[in-house]
Amino acid sequence: MQEYFGAFEKSKKAKPIKWIGNLVALSIAVLRLFHVESSLISVDMDMINMMFCLVIFAVFVVFFTILNSGMKSSIVDGAVTIFGILYIPVLIMFLPIIYAQKNGQILIWYVFICGWATDIFAYLAGKLFNTKKHKFSKISPNKSIEGCIAGAIGAVVVSLIYTIVCNTYFYTNISYIYIILISLVLSIVRTNRRFFSI
């Protein structure tokens, strides 16, 4: 949450209401912790309903905070805060759901593999090409378009290698086309701080 909020504050495009975002993120984590103890990684509607209620509550708190601030906080600040709540802690809560699926212990690694491959290949491309004219943003001046593209290609290649290993040795029968698409999406999500700062 801090990196997400910090990116907006650096760009001066929005001033997220950090205390609400952090409080809701902590609440979701605590809810998940108690939920895991009561039912080991099960997907039940109670957990989803509680998260939904927390997000609705956060929307109302953001709305009233904007009104009470004498409009020092704007609707954009509130929208950035709510999007951060939906984007980071709520999506992270789906990792146990992926893990609980058939072949979940194998599928869950795609999230991490794509993140690592994106960062490594983007870094290597940036060092290899060392371009000064294709900067990606003002917030991250060392990020380049070449690095972003290389990161996406690297994520796809490494994910395909992982899929070949899984299909060969673990007999999973995972679709290569599906993995290419998912790897591209995960790579783009991984570079989200670059997109937020444009």
Secondary structure as the mmCIF struct_conf table of DSSP 4:
data_model
#
loop_
_struct_conf.conf_type_id
_struct_conf.id
_struct_conf.beg_label_comp_id
_struct_conf.beg_label_asym_id
_struct_conf.beg_label_seq_id
_struct_conf.end_label_comp_id
_struct_conf.end_label_asym_id
_struct_conf.end_label_seq_id
HELX_RH_AL_P HELX_RH_AL_P1 GLN A 2 SER A 11
TURN_TY1_P TURN_TY1_P1 LYS A 12 LYS A 12
BEND BEND1 LYS A 13 LYS A 13
HELX_RH_AL_P HELX_RH_AL_P2 LYS A 18 SER A 38
BEND BEND2 SER A 39 SER A 39
TURN_TY1_P TURN_TY1_P2 LEU A 40 ILE A 41
HELX_RH_AL_P HELX_RH_AL_P3 MET A 45 ASN A 68
TURN_TY1_P TURN_TY1_P3 SER A 69 MET A 71
BEND BEND3 LYS A 72 SER A 73
HELX_RH_AL_P HELX_RH_AL_P4 ILE A 75 ILE A 85
HELX_RH_PI_P HELX_RH_PI_P1 LEU A 86 VAL A 90
HELX_RH_AL_P HELX_RH_AL_P5 LEU A 91 ILE A 92
TURN_TY1_P TURN_TY1_P4 MET A 93 PHE A 94
HELX_RH_AL_P HELX_RH_AL_P6 LEU A 95 ALA A 100
BEND BEND4 GLN A 101 GLN A 101
TURN_TY1_P TURN_TY1_P5 LYS A 102 ASN A 103
HELX_RH_AL_P HELX_RH_AL_P7 GLY A 104 PHE A 129
BEND BEND5 LYS A 132 LYS A 133
STRN STRN1 LYS A 135 LYS A 135
BEND BEND6 LYS A 138 SER A 140
TURN_TY1_P TURN_TY1_P6 PRO A 141 ASN A 142
STRN STRN2 SER A 144 SER A 144
HELX_RH_AL_P HELX_RH_AL_P8 ILE A 145 TYR A 169
BEND BEND7 PHE A 170 PHE A 170
HELX_RH_AL_P HELX_RH_AL_P9 TYR A 176 ARG A 190
TURN_TY1_P TURN_TY1_P7 THR A 191 THR A 191
HELX_RH_AL_P HELX_RH_AL_P10 ASN A 192 PHE A 196
TURN_TY1_P TURN_TY1_P8 SER A 197 SER A 197
#
